[in-house]
Amino acid sequence: MIEKPGDVLERRPSEFLRNILGIELDSSHIAPLDQLLLDTNPAPTVWTGPGSDSLVDECVARFVFHAALMKAGREERRTQMENLVTDLKLYKATKADILALEDVSAKQIEAAVRASKLSGAANKRERENAMVRAVRRSLAAMQRDTLPKAKECVTEYSLEYINHAGRFGPAQILQALKLRPKGSLCLYGPPGTGKTQFVEYLAQQMGKRLISKRASDLLSKWLGDNERNLAAMFQEAEEEEAILFLDEGDSFLRDRSLANHSWEVTTVNELLQGMERFPGVFIVATNLFRGLDTAALRRFTFKLEMRALSPEQRWSMFVSETGIKKTLAEIARTQKDSWKADLYQMHQLAAGDFATVKRQCILLGETLSPDQWIEQLQIECDIKRESQTREASETAPPPAGAKTPAKLVH
C-alpha cells in the first residue's frame, strides 16, 4: 500500500499550463517510476490519497480499480463520538460540548486527550476544559466551525410572532411539507424577523435533521470549488435525508446578467441544478431580496416575505417576555395603554430585538421591569433606524446641480 504518494503521481506543470493558461505542451510523458509502479509492478498495490483531481489523467486511467470512500453519515459519526466520549468517562457538560461540534474525528479527540494531560491542569475539570479547547483549536486550524451552528432560542417561540406577506403562511407551508416533504422555500426579509428560527422549528416539527450551510462554508478562492462544494452540500443532505438550509443565500443567487466573472454564472447554475434534482426540502434565507436572479426565484415552490412585527404581535410578545401575562388583568388600563402606545411607535421592532434584550438580561443576571423593557426595545429600534439612515445617505445620488469632486489623475 502506498499512502499519500506525493510527487510521484501529482499533476505535471505541463498539465497546469494547458488547462489554466491555455498553453499546449507535451503532457504524454510519464516518468519511468510511474510506469514501473502502475504497469509492470508484479505486486498488488493499493494507492490511497485525498482525491484524483490533481493527478495526470494518463495515470488515473492506468489503475485497474477505482473506489471513492465517502465520509460517514452524520448519525454514524455521532454514534462513534458518543461511544468514544463514553469510554473516556467525561463529565456530562464536557460530553455535550464535544458532541455539539460537527465534523470532529476520533483522531482529534485522542490528540485532545493527550494535550489535556500535558496541560498541567490541577484537577479533572480543568483537564476536560483543556481537552475541549484543544478540540476547538484543531477544528479552527482546519478552518471548520468551532461553535454549534444552532443558536439557542431565549424567547418563547410561536408562529403567531411571524408577520408574513403572501397568500401562504408559515403554518400552511409547514403542514404542506409534513404531508409531502419535497419542495423549496425562499425566506426573505430584514434581520431578526425569525427566518432562521422558523427553519429550525420546521425541522423539529417534521422530525428531520437540519443541515445548515453559510456562504463561508461554500465559497472558495479556487476556480471550480464553489460548484463542487454546492454539489457536495446537496449530496450530503440527500444521503442524510435531512432538510437543507442555505443561509445568506443571496451570495449564490445574484442576477446572472450583472455577473462580472464566468464563475458567478456557473455558481448560480450549479445551485439551480442541485435544487431541481434534490428530493427533499431545500430552504434559502436572505436579507437582500433585490438583485436576486429572477429566473432562480421562479424555481422556488414558496417565497415567503417576513416583516417586522405588527402592532398586535408587538404587544403579545411584550406581555409574554416581560412576565406580566398572569397579572395583566390587575394592571391599570392607563398603564397598559401607555405601553401599547410606545410599542405601536416602534415600526421596525422584530422578534430578534426581544431576543437581544432577553440575552442582555441573562448575561447581566437582571430582571427588567416592563418600563425598562420598553426603554431597551426603543434603543434597539433607534440603532436600526440610524443605521438605515446612514446607509441611505451614503448611497444616495448627489443633488441636482451639485459639483462632483474632481478625480486625481496620476
Order of alpha helices (4+ residues) and beta strands (2+ residues): beta-alpha-alpha-beta-alpha-alpha-alpha-alpha-alpha-beta-alpha-beta-alpha-beta-alpha-alpha-beta-alpha-beta-alpha-beta-alpha-alpha-alpha-alpha
